[in-house]
Amino acid sequence: MKTVLCFFLFVAIIHAALHDHLPDDWLEFKARFGKNYKNSFEEIFRMSVYKENQKKIDEHNKRYEVGEVSYKLKMNHFGDLMQHEFKALNKLKASSKLQNSENVFRATGGKLPASLDWRKNGAVTPVKDQGQCGSCWAFSTTGSLEGQLFLKSKKLVSLSEQQLVDCSGNFGNEGCDGGLMDQAFQYIKANGGIDTEGSYPYEAQDDSCRFKKTSIAGTDKGFVDVATGDENALKEAVVKIGPISVAIDAGNMSFQFYSEGVYNEPDCSDTQLDHGVLVVGYGTENGHDYWLVKNSWNAGWGQNGYIKMSRNKNNQCGIATQASYPVV
């Protein structure tokens, strides 16, 4: 009994001492991102992780200031996560299937504009937030289909990621434990459509399927893969088709804290893909070619929810390895 009382007394003393000496930047971080921890021990650990991440961010940004790197980092809501914990949040189920040569978009070599941004043409919905659910694949799927439906009807309607999380399991997807865009396109076709976001809102967790035919916003007739690893084909697809679903390697610390500039990460893999996102355009900034990519980690991450990823750098991060779009 004395041992138990001593333990709780020790915890109480640590808790009081901790809250009397918490750095202002840590308190600001917690308040800004709504962070709460189970006990003082966890908070001490998370604060140490935050401090180490901030140190790495500061070191990187010093290199940015002298022109050694082309992009900047900033602290965000992933700041109290170790890299392996952050990486575990990315649960795209990368495909190893061979492409069907009859259903692949290939480059024709025609002249294309120097830059493009589908947001300016009204084909992209606002940045969304997948939360603590490995549903990036669902957001990439809806983003591409939202764009295609807009280009066909001139009406931009937000589609339900939650429906894909809840209802597409028979097509190989696993809800918050991961999935694949092509499998989601297949589900939407077989199901006869997908509901609006408003009628089937996002919950960031697995739930039972509650699809309603009366709330369908659109459907697809299948999907087309973009020629694997071909950035020229991807560029042409973005121009001629619209926003394109892509899979990337997003597991590096540099991606975790990306802020602005053209992301250039030599350690990125072009085969170990763990995150589904949406290419909505491309361009060149300060001599660096980039892909304009919409993420699903809320508008506070990156450049208002977007990242400019290196283009014409040997398919860096696998941006063109597993690209596809729905047919409407």
C-alpha positions, 0 to 999 in steps of 0.5 A, a space after each residue: 500500500 505504501 508503495 502505491 501511495 509513494 508512486 501516486 505521490 511521485 506522479 503528482 510531484 512530477 505533474 506539478 513540477 512539469 506544469 510549472 516549468 513548461 516552455 512557452 513554445 510547447 504550451 503554444 503547440 499544445 493549445 494550437 493543435 488541441 493536444 492532450 496526453 494521458 499523463 505527465 510521463 507521456 507529455 514529457 516524452 511528447 515534448 522531447 519529440 517535439 523539441 527534437 523535431 523543431 531542432 531538425 526543422 530549424 537546421 533545415 531552414 538554415 540551409 533553405 535561407 542560404 539556398 542549399 535546399 529548395 523548400 522550407 519546413 514548419 512545425 505542424 500537428 504532426 510535431 509530437 510524432 516520431 518519424 516511424 509513428 508518422 509513417 505508420 499513419 500512411 496506409 495506402 495499399 500499393 498495387 503490384 498489378 501489371 497494367 492492362 496495355 489496352 487501358 493505359 494513358 500514354 504520352 503522345 508527345 504533343 505540345 503542352 502548356 508550361 503550367 496549369 492549375 485546375 483550381 483556377 478552373 473550378 475543378 477542385 474542392 477545398 482541402 479536406 482532413 482525413 484525421 487519424 484514419 488511413 483513408 488517404 486513398 479515399 480522398 485521392 479517389 473523390 478528388 479525381 472523380 470530383 474533377 471529372 464530374 465538374 468537367 462534364 457537368 460544370 458543377 463542383 460537388 464534394 463526394 463522400 470519402 466516408 462511403 468509400 471507407 465504409 462500403 468498398 471492403 469487397 473490392 479490397 479496401 480496408 477502411 482506415 487501415 488502407 486502400 487503393 484508388 483503382 479499387 475505389 473506382 471499381 466499387 463506385 462503378 459496381 455500386 452505381 454511384 457515390 453519395 455527396 459529402 453532405 449526405 454522407 459526411 466524413 467521420 475519420 473512423 470505420 463504420 457500417 455502410 449507409 449508402 443511399 441511392 437518393 443521394 448519389 452525386 455521380 458515378 464512373 464507368 471504370 478507370 484508366 492507369 497512366 503509363 507507369 513511371 512516365 512523367 510526360 504521360 502524367 503531364 499530358 493526362 493532367 492537361 487533357 483529363 484533369 486532376 489525377 490520382 497518384 500514389 507517393 512515398 510520403 514517409 520522410 520527415 521532410 514531407 511530414 513538416 513541408 511548408 513551402 517551395 519545391 519539395 526535393 527529397 533524394 531519399 524518396 522511393 519511387 516504388 515504396 508508396 504509402 500515400 494517396 494524393 491528387 495532382 491538380 497541376 504543374 509549373 516551375 518555380 525559381 527554376 525548379 519544375 514541380 507538380 501541384 499536389 493536393 493533400 488531405 491533412 487539412 489546410 494548415 499543412 504545407 501551402 494551404 494544404 498543398 505541396 509542390 513536388 519535384 517534376 522531371 527528377 526521375 519520377 521522384 517519390 513515385 509520383 508517376 508510378 501509380 497514377 490513374 483517373 476515373 472514366 465518366 
